[in-house]
């Protein structure tokens, strides 16, 4: 695990590494299969699959198609994921710059795959091609070693500078509060207005219902949610989505 | 114009042509500029820009960035656009297969860049890099020669087979009714339950307001909108979006 983390941190720290042609060290690459010269056959184009996932056209999927493991791995460890994330952050900052900020204004941040990254875990576990394993994922989370997602962190810093209140809203359970606080601080998120974890009243509820209910309560209590950023559409849809929403890439898993 | 159309139709008819490495004949290619080895610089990655447009992260844009003309042109005339469209159609068909269809069930289709294609026009006009020209675009529309988008047409045929009512809902003005009917039929859309063009009560209104108001009226009059497909987020957001929405790729223009 530590080795993987080192690899990831090395990649994060040295963009020049990411610029090389992309064979990565975690998994051997396979040729992409499933392409067909007849596009209207039910073949998997991993690039099309990823676009369909990012645009919410394909929903409720369990795992990444096996033939897309190499594609998703290269994307996530390579330069394009970082560029895509940078473009989202840039769009959000441009929008925020145009706001006349008031004391009520808040921005909702999701945590996993938005503010912090589970990529070291997924790199060791098939990049989303393997079924979710609650035991091993929970063990990984409790290590508190998720690296920061630098582009979202850049947005976070700009929003603080603009005087917008940062509210972290996560599907993590409340018994993970202390490790979550520690991991956020370790990642460079040193301050926030609220950190909301999933309490027992919502256990068993979908992310969509839980998060939109909480956002509605925030607005009723006086906040104006000027922005909302997450890697899942369930962070961004439903009642009270916020005045603008920003979808961070995540081709590794789906939460409804 | 006829030459361009011929090129496009030739590409559509012969997928093998599209499989070749992608230099196309309409515009000379330029190297993509604006890349940077430091991803957090405000540089344009055309691929990231397209993803951000497709996920509604970048909104209200006027024209395609000039440095992305070659990229967008290759994408639109090449194989990936067709594969991406096929993946959307496949996802929609899979969803429709699972429906227990009743007589109330309807599916809303947008027309331009969803059911029929203005690609011959855009290929001759910078692939969206040039400002909208109402005169020349209207002249092109009135020729009634838009080619069919074959993947959406495949979805249309399947939905008819399932007994779902097809409703075309377009931002085209009502005075374009007869050419629109002719072009739809020419493209292979021979039957529909309703064809709704933009009437004078909505002139000057946004696409989002117009389309969501019409959809709400449809539901109030007894239809159940089980699906909704369009190339613009303004086709798919707002009240009464439909039980499922499907976003067709369009990196050439934005309508709010």
Interface residues (C-beta under 8 A of the other chain):
Chain A: X15 X16 X19 X37 X38 X39 X40 X42 X45 X47 X48 X49 X51 X52 X54 X55 X56 X57 X58 X59 X79 X80 X82 X83 X84 X85 X86 X87 X88 X89 X90 X91 X92 X150 X151 X154 X244 X245 X246 X247 X249
Chain B: X15 X16 X19 X37 X38 X39 X40 X42 X45 X47 X48 X49 X51 X52 X54 X55 X56 X57 X58 X59 X79 X80 X82 X83 X84 X85 X86 X87 X88 X89 X90 X91 X92 X150 X151 X154 X244 X245 X246 X247 X249
